Amino acid sequence: MARVTSKLQVTVPKAIADRYRIAPGQEIEWLPAGDAIRVVPHASLEPRADASRRLDLFDRATERQRARDVIRHREPSTAGRGWTREELYRRDSAG
């Protein structure tokens, strides 16, 4: 168990520091979490991808979004519904 000093400092236990790769001088965030406090290392545990990898991921995500946009803008099938979109609008304006 850690103890808070008179200067409100806390020592991170070595096992925790090793597990979460917390190094001296590294920033950590203290986040309220209900009746508890979350301590989150500022740096990610995952190594940062290089620029070419990030660009590749961005291009792939952009292609997926374009595919979703094409599907979204396609006129939906009315088969099996028994009504069309236009009929709904006419019903609303008539009522």
MDTraj code that builds the backbone (N, CA, C; nanometers):
import mdtraj as md
import numpy as np

residues = "MET ALA ARG VAL THR SER LYS LEU GLN VAL THR VAL PRO LYS ALA ILE ALA ASP ARG TYR ARG ILE ALA PRO GLY GLN GLU ILE GLU TRP LEU PRO ALA GLY ASP ALA ILE ARG VAL VAL PRO HIS ALA SER LEU GLU PRO ARG ALA ASP ALA SER ARG ARG LEU ASP LEU PHE ASP ARG ALA THR GLU ARG GLN ARG ALA ARG ASP VAL ILE ARG HIS ARG GLU PRO SER THR ALA GLY ARG GLY TRP THR ARG GLU GLU LEU TYR ARG ARG ASP SER ALA GLY".split()
xyz = np.array([
    [0.0850, -0.1173, 0.0000],
    [0.0000, 0.0000, 0.0000],
    [0.0899, 0.1240, 0.0000],
    [0.0556, 0.2218, -0.0824],
    [0.1326, 0.3462, -0.0900],
    [0.0831, 0.4444, 0.0144],
    [0.1698, 0.5357, 0.0531],
    [0.1357, 0.6366, 0.1523],
    [0.1528, 0.7755, 0.0893],
    [0.0635, 0.8668, 0.1210],
    [0.0700, 1.0040, 0.0712],
    [0.1603, 1.0840, 0.1642],
    [0.2576, 1.1570, 0.1063],
    [0.3494, 1.2380, 0.1875],
    [0.2845, 1.3703, 0.2241],
    [0.3536, 1.4492, 0.3056],
    [0.3028, 1.5812, 0.3455],
    [0.2922, 1.6759, 0.2263],
    [0.3643, 1.6460, 0.1177],
    [0.3570, 1.7271, -0.0041],
    [0.2555, 1.6687, -0.1031],
    [0.1718, 1.5756, -0.0540],
    [0.0695, 1.5088, -0.1352],
    [0.1301, 1.4280, -0.2507],
    [0.2480, 1.3729, -0.2292],
    [0.3122, 1.2886, -0.3283],
    [0.2873, 1.1420, -0.2951],
    [0.2809, 1.0601, -0.3996],
    [0.2565, 0.9172, -0.3837],
    [0.3646, 0.8421, -0.4605],
    [0.4170, 0.7365, -0.4002],
    [0.5140, 0.6513, -0.4685],
    [0.4395, 0.5394, -0.5391],
    [0.4708, 0.5207, -0.6667],
    [0.4104, 0.4116, -0.7427],
    [0.4874, 0.2841, -0.7094],
    [0.4186, 0.1802, -0.6650],
    [0.4889, 0.0551, -0.6348],
    [0.5643, 0.0028, -0.7575],
    [0.6825, -0.0524, -0.7363],
    [0.7684, -0.0976, -0.8457],
    [0.6976, -0.1974, -0.9364],
    [0.6242, -0.2924, -0.8790],
    [0.5554, -0.3926, -0.9607],
    [0.4551, -0.3271, -1.0553],
    [0.3849, -0.2249, -1.0065],
    [0.2874, -0.1532, -1.0905],
    [0.3596, -0.0719, -1.1971],
    [0.4667, -0.0034, -1.1580],
    [0.5438, 0.0767, -1.2536],
    [0.5998, -0.0117, -1.3649],
    [0.6511, -0.1288, -1.3288],
    [0.7051, -0.2197, -1.4299],
    [0.5953, -0.2714, -1.5223],
    [0.4840, -0.3108, -1.4638],
    [0.3753, -0.3677, -1.5435],
    [0.3192, -0.2684, -1.6440],
    [0.3049, -0.1425, -1.6030],
    [0.2452, -0.0414, -1.6899],
    [0.3474, 0.0516, -1.7532],
    [0.4746, 0.0143, -1.7410],
    [0.5859, 0.0887, -1.8038],
    [0.5858, 0.2359, -1.7632],
    [0.5700, 0.2610, -1.6363],
    [0.5756, 0.3973, -1.5836],
    [0.7191, 0.4251, -1.5436],
    [0.7766, 0.5295, -1.5995],
    [0.9163, 0.5628, -1.5744],
    [0.9265, 0.6929, -1.4957],
    [1.0374, 0.7149, -1.4238],
    [1.0553, 0.8414, -1.3524],
    [1.0433, 0.9603, -1.4480],
    [0.9693, 1.0611, -1.4058],
    [0.9501, 1.1810, -1.4868],
    [0.8316, 1.1727, -1.5821],
    [0.7762, 1.0535, -1.5991],
    [0.6620, 1.0375, -1.6884],
    [0.5371, 1.0961, -1.6235],
    [0.4508, 1.1566, -1.7045],
    [0.3262, 1.2121, -1.6537],
    [0.2211, 1.1030, -1.6408],
    [0.1394, 1.1147, -1.5368],
    [0.0258, 1.0251, -1.5183],
    [-0.0970, 1.1120, -1.4924],
    [-0.2117, 1.0589, -1.5251],
    [-0.3364, 1.1327, -1.5035],
    [-0.4131, 1.0694, -1.3877],
    [-0.4735, 1.1530, -1.3054],
    [-0.5580, 1.1084, -1.1943],
    [-0.7010, 1.1401, -1.2341],
    [-0.7816, 1.0368, -1.2517],
    [-0.9184, 1.0552, -1.2989],
    [-1.0192, 1.0066, -1.1950],
    [-1.1183, 1.0898, -1.1606],
    [-1.2221, 1.0441, -1.0676],
    [-1.3045, 0.9345, -1.1339],
    [-1.3359, 0.8307, -1.0581],
    [-1.4151, 0.7187, -1.1102],
    [-1.5121, 0.6731, -1.0017],
    [-1.6104, 0.7562, -0.9735],
    [-1.7063, 0.7240, -0.8676],
    [-1.6401, 0.7338, -0.7320],
    [-1.6386, 0.6230, -0.6571],
    [-1.5749, 0.6202, -0.5257],
    [-1.4274, 0.5840, -0.5335],
    [-1.3740, 0.5747, -0.6532],
    [-1.2338, 0.5363, -0.6720],
    [-1.1614, 0.6431, -0.7535],
    [-1.0317, 0.6256, -0.7694],
    [-0.9489, 0.7143, -0.8509],
    [-0.8726, 0.6265, -0.9490],
    [-0.8798, 0.6609, -1.0772],
    [-0.8020, 0.5883, -1.1786],
    [-0.6732, 0.6639, -1.2027],
    [-0.5644, 0.5920, -1.2045],
    [-0.4339, 0.6495, -1.2371],
    [-0.3956, 0.5947, -1.3741],
    [-0.3811, 0.6836, -1.4715],
    [-0.3579, 0.6419, -1.6090],
    [-0.2262, 0.6992, -1.6583],
    [-0.1347, 0.6130, -1.7046],
    [-0.0098, 0.6636, -1.7627],
    [-0.0401, 0.7483, -1.8850],
    [0.0292, 0.8584, -1.8997],
    [0.0048, 0.9499, -2.0112],
    [0.0414, 0.8857, -2.1445],
    [0.1525, 0.8159, -2.1505],
    [0.1960, 0.7520, -2.2748],
    [0.1218, 0.6206, -2.2938],
    [0.0911, 0.5896, -2.4168],
    [0.0232, 0.4643, -2.4482],
    [0.1182, 0.3473, -2.4279],
    [0.0611, 0.2322, -2.3923],
    [0.1433, 0.1122, -2.3783],
    [0.1859, 0.0588, -2.5146],
    [0.1069, 0.0875, -2.6171],
    [0.1404, 0.0406, -2.7507],
    [0.2407, 0.1355, -2.8145],
    [0.3418, 0.0807, -2.8801],
    [0.4347, 0.1693, -2.9499],
    [0.3622, 0.2424, -3.0620],
    [0.3968, 0.3659, -3.0840],
    [0.3313, 0.4462, -3.1861],
    [0.3735, 0.3978, -3.3245],
    [0.2765, 0.3846, -3.4138],
    [0.3054, 0.3398, -3.5497],
    [0.3797, 0.4488, -3.6250],
    [0.4658, 0.4078, -3.7163],
    [0.5386, 0.5067, -3.7948],
    [0.4433, 0.5736, -3.8935],
    [0.4901, 0.6796, -3.9583],
    [0.4038, 0.7606, -4.0449],
    [0.3440, 0.6787, -4.1591],
    [0.4218, 0.5911, -4.2197],
    [0.3688, 0.5142, -4.3329],
    [0.2586, 0.4190, -4.2871],
    [0.2730, 0.3604, -4.1699],
    [0.1692, 0.2712, -4.1162],
    [0.0420, 0.3500, -4.0850],
    [0.0568, 0.4691, -4.0245],
    [-0.0598, 0.5520, -3.9930],
    [-0.1320, 0.5948, -4.1207],
    [-0.0560, 0.6301, -4.2254],
    [-0.1176, 0.6685, -4.3522],
    [-0.1916, 0.5501, -4.4142],
    [-0.1342, 0.4308, -4.4051],
    [-0.1997, 0.3118, -4.4565],
    [-0.3311, 0.2866, -4.3826],
    [-0.3293, 0.2961, -4.2500],
    [-0.4509, 0.2778, -4.1714],
    [-0.5561, 0.3821, -4.2069],
    [-0.5116, 0.5073, -4.2259],
    [-0.6037, 0.6146, -4.2626],
    [-0.6671, 0.5866, -4.3989],
    [-0.5861, 0.5444, -4.4970],
    [-0.6389, 0.5159, -4.6309],
    [-0.7396, 0.4014, -4.6269],
    [-0.7113, 0.2985, -4.5485],
    [-0.8027, 0.1858, -4.5382],
    [-0.9337, 0.2280, -4.4721],
    [-0.9253, 0.3104, -4.3688],
    [-1.0464, 0.3591, -4.3026],
    [-1.1282, 0.4472, -4.3964],
    [-1.0601, 0.5280, -4.4776],
    [-1.1291, 0.6137, -4.5734],
    [-1.2044, 0.5299, -4.6762],
    [-1.1416, 0.4230, -4.7243],
    [-1.2088, 0.3346, -4.8204],
    [-1.3312, 0.2683, -4.7587],
    [-1.3200, 0.2247, -4.6331],
    [-1.4364, 0.1647, -4.5665],
    [-1.5495, 0.2657, -4.5535],
    [-1.5154, 0.3905, -4.5217],
    [-1.6179, 0.4934, -4.5085],
    [-1.6847, 0.5218, -4.6427],
    [-1.6061, 0.5260, -4.7487],
    [-1.6639, 0.5478, -4.8822],
    [-1.7603, 0.4357, -4.9182],
    [-1.7236, 0.3124, -4.8852],
    [-1.8123, 0.1988, -4.9133],
    [-1.9420, 0.2123, -4.8344],
    [-1.9333, 0.2553, -4.7085],
    [-2.0546, 0.2751, -4.6283],
    [-2.1403, 0.3865, -4.6864],
    [-2.0769, 0.4936, -4.7342],
    [-2.1518, 0.6046, -4.7926],
    [-2.2284, 0.5608, -4.9170],
    [-2.1670, 0.4761, -4.9999],
    [-2.2336, 0.4272, -5.1204],
    [-2.3569, 0.3476, -5.0815],
    [-2.3435, 0.2618, -4.9817],
    [-2.4566, 0.1802, -4.9369],
    [-2.5669, 0.2687, -4.8800],
    [-2.5308, 0.3680, -4.8023],
    [-2.6292, 0.4567, -4.7393],
    [-2.7086, 0.5377, -4.8409],
    [-2.6441, 0.5772, -4.9506],
    [-2.7107, 0.6633, -5.0481],
    [-2.7875, 0.5839, -5.1531],
    [-2.7799, 0.4535, -5.1469],
    [-2.8556, 0.3704, -5.2380],
    [-3.0024, 0.3748, -5.1983],
    [-3.0909, 0.3787, -5.2945],
    [-3.2339, 0.3832, -5.2652],
    [-3.2753, 0.2503, -5.2018],
    [-3.3366, 0.2529, -5.0848],
    [-3.3755, 0.1285, -5.0188],
    [-3.4869, 0.0569, -5.0943],
    [-3.4853, -0.0732, -5.0849],
    [-3.5874, -0.1544, -5.1495],
    [-3.7189, -0.1414, -5.0728],
    [-3.8300, -0.1292, -5.1476],
    [-3.9614, -0.1203, -5.0824],
    [-4.0351, -0.2526, -5.0900],
    [-3.9728, -0.3549, -5.1467],
    [-4.0377, -0.4851, -5.1605],
    [-4.0726, -0.5402, -5.0229],
    [-4.1964, -0.5859, -5.0068],
    [-4.2377, -0.6479, -4.8830],
    [-4.2897, -0.5516, -4.7777],
    [-4.2784, -0.4218, -4.7999],
    [-4.3262, -0.3253, -4.7010],
    [-4.4733, -0.2925, -4.7198],
    [-4.5167, -0.2884, -4.8462],
    [-4.6546, -0.2527, -4.8726],
    [-4.6773, -0.1031, -4.8815],
    [-4.5721, -0.0238, -4.8722],
    [-4.5838, 0.1212, -4.8853],
    [-4.4509, 0.1765, -4.9340],
    [-4.4563, 0.2959, -4.9898],
    [-4.3348, 0.3621, -5.0356],
    [-4.3112, 0.4864, -4.9504],
    [-4.1941, 0.5376, -4.9610],
    [-4.1582, 0.6582, -4.8868],
    [-4.2497, 0.7756, -4.9260],
    [-4.2753, 0.7862, -5.0546],
    [-4.3592, 0.8956, -5.1037],
    [-4.4999, 0.8874, -5.0458],
    [-4.5520, 0.7643, -5.0336],
    [-4.6855, 0.7470, -4.9753],
    [-4.6885, 0.7950, -4.8304],
    [-4.5816, 0.7730, -4.7568],
    [-4.5759, 0.8212, -4.6182],
    [-4.5843, 0.9728, -4.6129],
    [-4.5117, 1.0389, -4.7031],
    [-4.5144, 1.1849, -4.7020],
    [-4.6515, 1.2377, -4.7394],
    [-4.7175, 1.1718, -4.8341],
    [-4.8520, 1.2152, -4.8713],
    [-4.9477, 1.1963, -4.7561],
    [-4.9345, 1.0858, -4.6799],
    [-5.0208, 1.0611, -4.5647],
    [-5.0026, 1.1704, -4.4591],
    [-4.8762, 1.2080, -4.4336],
    [-4.8494, 1.3109, -4.3321],
    [-4.9099, 1.4449, -4.3708],
    [-4.8956, 1.4835, -4.4959],
    [-4.9454, 1.6146, -4.5366],
    [-5.0973, 1.6166, -4.5494],
    [-5.1597, 1.5013, -4.5739],
    [-5.3046, 1.4965, -4.5868],
    [-5.3739, 1.4948, -4.4505],
    [-5.3035, 1.4450, -4.3480],
    [-5.3668, 1.4269, -4.2186],
    [-5.3543, 1.5438, -4.1336],
])
top = md.Topology()
chain = top.add_chain()
for i, resn in enumerate(residues, 1):
    res = top.add_residue(resn, chain, resSeq=i)
    for name in ("N", "CA", "C"):
        top.add_atom(name, md.element.get_by_symbol(name[0]), res)
traj = md.Trajectory(xyz[None], top)
